[in-house]
């Protein structure tokens, strides 16, 4: 019985949070790896593009709630999400047309595009802070839990209760649907095949009649959509704050590199590796060990939660030193 209590506690505070956080990082890292694999540069503005799309979703959510339009037990943000995606897509296309397109036409080195993306990052961050402010915003309405601690205790008779929050369940379901749809698109659709061909060999793809402008547009549309979905899911699960989304850039890049930059499947694997590393290394295991018969004096916490993002940096450095190609031997799509 004590082992089951320890297992439930571990699932409640480590496994479920890590699963949701991993799904959110995976979706964000997918956008980063698509841009790198097809457009050949690391987009440092991805985190703030995520914040921009989430901001629009929040504003539309507030407007819908003010109009009395809700989804009942589900968060109203799911109803506003398509509008947030459209707003982020429009912004991404405008940025590409006004900034990145010029450098592509000049055949500029990748580092030039990276530096341009840093400038775009600060501009987007400023826009988001100006419109919605720098403070924390919560926009998750509807039901909070699918299963409450009390209900779980009554069903099982255990001392520890397992709580499954609705945003966590929504995150997992939406992430699975989005990933399956994306891989189907890249594998079987004509545009997806054109994107993979353009990624493998740009010159040969052009000789085959593939429209490079269309490939670039579709890439930005997908990246912006993934960024917005990931940002909204993260905000529903935790909260929205512009600076937090800026900080998420590091774990998302770490996830993309750990899995293999340019590899979509690697971005997913890397997202969960980084997420579970952060959660497991910052959790205090005192009560779990007590259920297992130990009597630790301290919290048995390897690292403070303040070092959460530092873990991503350490993982990134270790991977770059030991296996720069990542888990799946990074290569373009």
C-alpha positions as CSV (number, residue, x, y, z in Angstrom):
1,X,0.0,0.0,0.0
2,X,2.8,2.4,0.8
3,X,4.5,1.6,-2.5
4,X,1.2,2.5,-4.3
5,X,1.0,5.8,-2.3
6,X,4.6,6.6,-3.4
7,X,3.8,5.8,-7.0
8,X,0.6,8.0,-6.9
9,X,2.6,10.9,-5.4
10,X,5.3,10.5,-8.1
11,X,2.7,10.4,-10.8
12,X,0.9,13.5,-9.4
13,X,3.9,15.7,-9.0
14,X,6.5,14.4,-11.5
15,X,5.0,12.3,-14.3
16,X,1.8,14.2,-15.2
17,X,3.5,17.7,-15.0
18,X,6.4,16.4,-17.0
19,X,4.1,14.9,-19.6
20,X,2.2,18.1,-20.1
21,X,5.4,20.3,-20.1
22,X,7.1,17.9,-22.5
23,X,4.2,18.1,-24.9
24,X,4.3,21.9,-24.8
25,X,8.1,22.0,-25.4
26,X,7.8,19.4,-28.2
27,X,5.3,21.5,-30.1
28,X,7.5,24.6,-29.7
29,X,10.6,22.7,-30.7
30,X,8.8,21.4,-33.8
31,X,8.4,24.9,-35.0
32,X,12.1,25.7,-34.4
33,X,13.3,22.6,-36.1
34,X,11.0,23.1,-39.2
35,X,12.4,26.6,-39.7
36,X,15.9,25.4,-39.3
37,X,15.5,22.4,-41.5
38,X,13.8,24.3,-44.4
39,X,15.0,27.9,-44.1
40,X,18.4,27.1,-42.7
41,X,18.6,29.4,-39.7
42,X,17.8,29.3,-36.0
43,X,14.8,31.6,-35.3
44,X,15.4,33.3,-31.9
45,X,12.1,35.1,-32.2
46,X,10.1,31.8,-31.9
47,X,9.4,32.2,-28.1
48,X,8.1,35.7,-28.6
49,X,6.1,34.7,-31.6
50,X,4.6,32.1,-29.2
51,X,3.8,34.9,-26.8
52,X,2.3,37.0,-29.5
53,X,-0.1,34.3,-30.7
54,X,-1.0,33.5,-27.1
55,X,-1.7,37.2,-26.4
56,X,-4.2,37.4,-29.2
57,X,-5.9,34.3,-28.0
58,X,-6.1,35.7,-24.5
59,X,-7.6,39.0,-25.7
60,X,-10.2,37.2,-27.8
61,X,-10.9,34.9,-24.9
62,X,-11.7,37.9,-22.7
63,X,-13.9,39.3,-25.4
64,X,-15.8,36.1,-25.8
65,X,-16.4,35.7,-22.1
66,X,-17.5,39.4,-21.9
67,X,-20.1,38.5,-24.7
68,X,-21.3,35.5,-22.7
69,X,-19.8,33.0,-25.1
70,X,-18.1,30.0,-23.4
71,X,-17.4,26.3,-23.9
72,X,-19.0,25.2,-20.7
73,X,-16.6,22.9,-18.8
74,X,-13.8,23.5,-21.4
75,X,-11.6,26.6,-21.5
76,X,-13.0,29.4,-23.7
77,X,-9.4,29.8,-25.0
78,X,-9.9,26.8,-27.2
79,X,-12.6,28.7,-29.0
80,X,-10.3,31.7,-29.4
81,X,-7.3,29.6,-30.4
82,X,-8.0,29.7,-34.2
83,X,-8.0,33.5,-34.2
84,X,-4.8,33.5,-32.2
85,X,-3.2,31.2,-34.8
86,X,-4.4,33.5,-37.6
87,X,-2.9,36.5,-35.9
88,X,0.5,34.8,-35.3
89,X,0.5,33.5,-38.9
90,X,-0.1,37.0,-40.3
91,X,2.7,38.4,-38.1
92,X,5.1,35.7,-39.1
93,X,4.4,36.3,-42.8
94,X,4.8,40.1,-42.3
95,X,8.1,39.5,-40.5
96,X,9.4,37.2,-43.3
97,X,8.3,39.6,-46.0
98,X,9.9,42.7,-44.4
99,X,13.0,41.1,-42.8
100,X,14.0,37.6,-43.7
101,X,13.1,37.7,-47.3
102,X,15.7,40.4,-48.1
103,X,18.5,38.3,-46.5
104,X,17.4,35.2,-48.4
105,X,17.5,37.0,-51.7
106,X,21.0,38.3,-50.8
107,X,22.1,34.7,-50.0
108,X,23.3,36.0,-46.6
109,X,25.0,33.6,-44.2
110,X,22.9,31.9,-41.6
111,X,24.4,34.0,-38.8
112,X,23.0,37.1,-40.4
113,X,19.5,35.7,-40.3
114,X,20.0,34.6,-36.7
115,X,21.0,38.2,-35.7
116,X,18.0,39.5,-37.6
117,X,15.8,37.1,-35.7
118,X,17.2,38.5,-32.4
119,X,16.1,42.0,-33.4
120,X,12.7,40.6,-34.3
121,X,12.6,38.9,-30.9
122,X,13.0,42.2,-29.1
123,X,10.4,43.9,-31.3
124,X,7.8,41.2,-30.7
125,X,8.5,41.2,-27.0
126,X,8.0,44.9,-26.8
127,X,4.7,44.7,-28.7
128,X,3.4,42.0,-26.4
129,X,4.4,43.9,-23.2
130,X,2.9,47.1,-24.6
131,X,-0.5,45.6,-25.5
132,X,-1.1,43.2,-22.6
133,X,1.4,44.3,-20.0
134,X,4.3,42.5,-18.3
135,X,2.2,41.0,-15.5
136,X,0.9,37.5,-15.1
137,X,-2.4,36.7,-16.8
138,X,-4.6,33.7,-16.1
139,X,-7.3,32.9,-18.7
140,X,-8.3,29.3,-17.9
141,X,-12.0,29.1,-17.2
142,X,-14.4,26.1,-17.1
143,X,-13.7,23.0,-15.0
144,X,-10.3,22.7,-13.3
145,X,-10.1,18.9,-12.8
146,X,-11.1,15.7,-14.6
147,X,-10.3,13.8,-11.4
148,X,-9.9,15.4,-8.0
149,X,-7.8,14.2,-5.1
150,X,-10.9,13.4,-3.0
151,X,-12.5,11.4,-5.8
152,X,-9.4,9.4,-6.3
153,X,-9.0,8.7,-2.6
154,X,-12.6,7.5,-2.4
155,X,-12.2,5.2,-5.4
156,X,-8.9,3.6,-4.3
157,X,-8.8,4.0,-0.5
158,X,-5.2,5.3,-0.7
159,X,-3.9,8.0,1.5
160,X,-2.5,9.9,-1.4
161,X,-4.7,11.3,-4.1
162,X,-4.1,11.7,-7.8
163,X,-5.5,14.9,-9.4
164,X,-5.7,15.1,-13.2
165,X,-6.2,18.7,-14.2
166,X,-8.2,19.5,-17.3
167,X,-5.5,21.7,-18.9
168,X,-3.0,18.7,-18.6
169,X,-5.5,16.3,-20.3
170,X,-6.2,18.9,-23.1
171,X,-2.5,19.5,-23.6
172,X,-1.8,15.8,-24.2
173,X,-4.8,15.2,-26.5
174,X,-4.2,18.4,-28.6
175,X,-0.4,17.6,-28.8
176,X,-1.1,14.1,-30.1
177,X,-3.7,15.3,-32.7
178,X,-1.3,18.1,-33.9
179,X,1.7,15.9,-34.2
180,X,-0.2,13.2,-36.1
181,X,-1.7,15.8,-38.4
182,X,1.8,17.4,-39.0
183,X,3.5,14.1,-39.8
184,X,0.7,13.1,-42.1
185,X,1.0,16.4,-43.9
186,X,4.8,16.2,-44.3
187,X,4.7,12.5,-45.4
188,X,1.6,12.3,-47.7
189,X,0.6,15.7,-48.9
190,X,2.0,17.2,-52.1
191,X,3.1,20.4,-50.3
192,X,4.7,18.4,-47.5
193,X,6.7,16.4,-50.0
194,X,7.8,19.6,-51.7
195,X,8.9,21.0,-48.3
196,X,11.0,17.8,-47.6
197,X,12.5,18.0,-51.1
198,X,13.4,21.7,-50.7
199,X,14.9,20.8,-47.3
200,X,17.1,18.0,-48.7
201,X,18.4,19.8,-51.8
202,X,17.2,23.3,-52.5
203,X,18.8,23.6,-56.0
204,X,17.4,20.2,-57.2
205,X,14.0,21.1,-55.8
206,X,13.9,24.4,-57.8
207,X,14.9,22.5,-61.0
208,X,11.9,20.1,-60.3
209,X,9.5,23.1,-60.4
210,X,8.9,23.5,-56.7
211,X,7.8,27.0,-55.8
212,X,10.3,28.2,-53.1
213,X,8.0,31.1,-52.1
214,X,5.2,28.7,-51.4
215,X,7.5,26.4,-49.3
216,X,8.6,29.4,-47.3
217,X,5.1,30.6,-46.7
218,X,3.8,27.2,-45.6
219,X,6.8,26.8,-43.3
220,X,6.0,30.0,-41.5
221,X,2.3,29.2,-41.3
222,X,3.1,25.8,-39.7
223,X,5.7,27.3,-37.3
224,X,3.4,30.1,-36.2
225,X,0.5,27.7,-35.7
226,X,2.7,25.3,-33.6
227,X,4.1,28.2,-31.6
228,X,0.6,29.6,-30.8
229,X,-0.8,26.1,-29.9
230,X,2.2,25.5,-27.6
231,X,1.9,28.9,-26.0
232,X,-1.8,28.6,-25.3
233,X,-1.5,25.1,-23.9
234,X,1.4,26.4,-21.6
235,X,-0.7,29.4,-20.5
236,X,-3.7,27.2,-19.7
237,X,-1.5,24.8,-17.8
238,X,0.4,27.5,-15.8
239,X,-0.1,31.2,-16.7
240,X,0.8,33.7,-19.3
241,X,3.6,36.2,-18.7
242,X,5.7,37.6,-21.6
243,X,9.0,37.1,-19.9
244,X,8.3,33.5,-19.2
245,X,7.8,32.8,-22.9
246,X,11.1,34.5,-23.6
247,X,12.7,32.1,-21.1
248,X,11.1,29.1,-22.8
249,X,13.3,29.7,-25.8
250,X,16.2,28.0,-24.1
251,X,14.4,24.7,-23.2
252,X,12.8,24.6,-26.7
253,X,16.2,25.0,-28.4
254,X,17.6,22.4,-26.1
255,X,14.8,20.0,-27.0
256,X,15.4,20.6,-30.7
257,X,19.2,20.1,-30.4
258,X,18.9,17.1,-28.0
259,X,16.6,15.3,-30.4
260,X,18.6,16.3,-33.5
261,X,18.1,19.8,-35.1
262,X,16.1,19.5,-38.3
263,X,14.5,16.2,-37.2
264,X,10.8,16.6,-36.3
265,X,10.7,13.3,-34.5
266,X,13.8,14.4,-32.6
267,X,12.1,17.6,-31.5
268,X,9.3,15.6,-29.9
269,X,11.8,13.2,-28.1
270,X,13.9,16.1,-27.0
271,X,11.0,18.0,-25.6
272,X,10.2,15.1,-23.2
273,X,13.8,14.6,-22.3
274,X,14.3,18.2,-21.3
275,X,10.9,18.4,-19.5
276,X,11.3,15.3,-17.4
277,X,14.9,16.3,-16.6
278,X,13.8,19.6,-15.3
279,X,10.8,18.2,-13.3
280,X,12.7,15.2,-11.8
281,X,15.8,17.1,-10.8
282,X,13.8,19.9,-9.0
283,X,11.2,17.8,-7.2
284,X,11.6,17.2,-3.4
285,X,11.4,13.4,-2.9
286,X,11.1,13.4,1.0
287,X,7.5,12.1,1.2
288,X,8.0,9.6,-1.6
289,X,11.0,8.1,0.2
290,X,9.1,8.1,3.5
291,X,6.4,5.9,1.9
292,X,9.2,3.6,0.7
293,X,10.4,3.1,4.3
294,X,13.2,5.7,4.4
295,X,13.5,8.6,6.8
296,X,15.4,11.4,5.1
297,X,16.2,14.5,7.2
298,X,16.1,17.0,4.3
299,X,13.8,17.5,1.3
300,X,15.9,15.3,-0.9
301,X,15.8,17.8,-3.7
302,X,18.7,17.7,-6.1
303,X,18.2,21.2,-7.3
304,X,16.1,24.2,-6.4
305,X,13.3,25.1,-8.8
306,X,15.2,28.4,-9.4
307,X,17.6,26.3,-11.4
308,X,14.9,24.9,-13.7
309,X,16.1,26.7,-16.8
310,X,19.7,26.2,-16.0
311,X,19.1,22.4,-16.4
312,X,18.1,23.0,-20.0
313,X,21.4,24.9,-20.5
314,X,23.5,22.2,-19.0
315,X,21.7,19.5,-21.1
316,X,22.3,21.7,-24.2
317,X,26.0,22.0,-23.4
318,X,26.5,18.3,-22.7
319,X,24.8,17.3,-25.9
320,X,26.8,19.8,-28.0
321,X,30.0,18.4,-26.5
322,X,29.2,14.7,-26.6
323,X,26.8,14.2,-29.5
324,X,26.3,17.4,-31.5
325,X,24.0,15.7,-33.9
326,X,21.5,14.8,-31.2
327,X,19.6,11.6,-30.4
328,X,18.4,11.1,-34.0
329,X,21.5,12.3,-35.7
330,X,20.3,15.7,-36.8
331,X,19.7,16.2,-40.4
332,X,17.2,18.2,-42.4
333,X,13.8,16.6,-42.5
